[in-house]
Amino acid sequence: MAFVIEGGFEMSFTPGSNDTMLSEINVTPFVDVMLVLLVIFMVTAPLVQQQVDVDLPQTNTQKAVTLSDTDVVLVITKKKELLIERTSIPIKEFGPKIKAIFEKKQKKEIFLQADQSVPYGFVVKVMALLKQSGVDKMGMITDPENRAP
């Protein structure tokens, strides 16, 4: 049985057939767009990293240490603010936070990056808190004299 609809279109129906509409969504374009966005974010993420402004002491060290992504870096700013991964930690909560960070780590090592205008006594106080919290090794981050401005 065929019906002709105005404009020349023809629709046909077969009696007794179970014609069902196919209602699947084509996800290929969606996957393509998501992969492009993923690549864009992977390329731009390292470029958007924020840095904390710290005036490091200058030294003439012979051996430079390269930090890995798993290394923990503690930054002490001019205002005596303690930062780990750009997250501020009040001095009163510092000991328990350090214990929590290092409780499941095999390598209990931290790198200290302190502004040169921070009083020596405050840096020593922080180092004592680190030692009490279970940190075995501490490294000091400085600027080489030949690279300093």
N, C-alpha and C positions, 0 to 999 in steps of 0.2 A: 504494500500500500504506500503510495507516494503522494505528498501534498506539495503543491507549488505555491510559494509565498510571493507576495508582491515584490517585484524587483528581480525576479528570476531565480531566487534561491529555492532549492528543493530539499525537503526533509523527507526521510523515509523511515517508516516504522515497520518492523517485522513482528507480526503477532506471535506471542509465545516466547520471545527472546528476552533474556535478562540483561539488557544493556544498562550498565552502571557507569557513572561518570568516574573518571580517574581523577582523584583529588590529592595528588602528591605534589609537594613543593620542591622545586628545583633548587637545591642548596649550593650548587657549584659557584654561582656568582658571589654568594655570601662568603664562602670559604676563600675565594680569591681575594675579596676585599679585606677579610680578616688577616690573611697572610701578608698582604701589603702593609697593613697597619702595624702588624707585629714587627716587620723588618724596619719600618720607620722608627718605632719606639726603641728597638734594639740599637739602632745607629745613633739616635739623639740622646739616649739616657746618659751615657758617659759624658756628654758635652754639657749637661745641665747640673753637674755636681756642684754643690755650694761648698765654699771653703771658709774656714774660720780664720780671721786675721790675727795671727800671732807673730810677734817679733822675736824670732828665735835667736839665742846666743850664737856667736860666730866662733868656729873652731877650725883648726887645720888638721883634721883627721885624714889618715891615709886610706882607711878602709870604709867604704860606704855599704850600708845594709839596705837591702831592698825589702820593703814590706809587702806581705801578701794580703789577700782579701780577708783571710781568717784572723789576722793579727789584730789585737785590741789596742787602740791608741787612745790615751787619756790626754785631753788638751786642758791646760790651765791658762785662762785669758788674763789680760791686764787687770780685770775687775775681780780676780780670784774666783772666776766661775769655772766649775768642773764640767767638762763635756766628754761624753763617750758617744761616738757616731752622731755628733751634732745634737745630742740630747743632754740637756742640762740636768745635773744631779746636785741637790743641796748637800752641803758638807755633813749635815746630820744624818742623811740617809745613805751616805757614800759607802760605808762599811758593808751593810747588808746587800746593797746593789752589787758591789764587787763580788761578794760571796756567791750571789745568785748567778752572776755571769760565768764565774769560773768553776762552779761546783761539778759540772759535767764535762769539763774540758780536760784533756790529758796534759796539754801544754799550758802551764800556768805562768804565762809570760805576758807582760804589758809594756808598751812603749809610751814614755812620758814626753809630751811636747808642751813645755812651759814657756810663757812669755818671759823675756829677760828682765822685765821690770817688776815681776812678781817677787816679793820678799823671799829670801832664802828659807826663813823659818816656816813659811806656809808650805813651800815645796817639800821640806823635810817632814812636816806634819802629814801631808798627803802620802808621802812615801811610807811613813810608819803605818798609816791606815791600810795601805795596800798590803804591806807585809803581814799585818794582823789578820787580813781577810784571806790569806792563803796564797798570795802571789809569790812565786818562787824567784822569778827573774824580772828585772826591770831594765829597759833600754832607754837612753836619753836621745831625743831627736834634736839635732842642731843644724845650722846652716854652715856649709863650708865657707871659709874666709874669701876664697877666690870667686864665689858666686854671689856673695852678699852685695846689696846695692851700695 
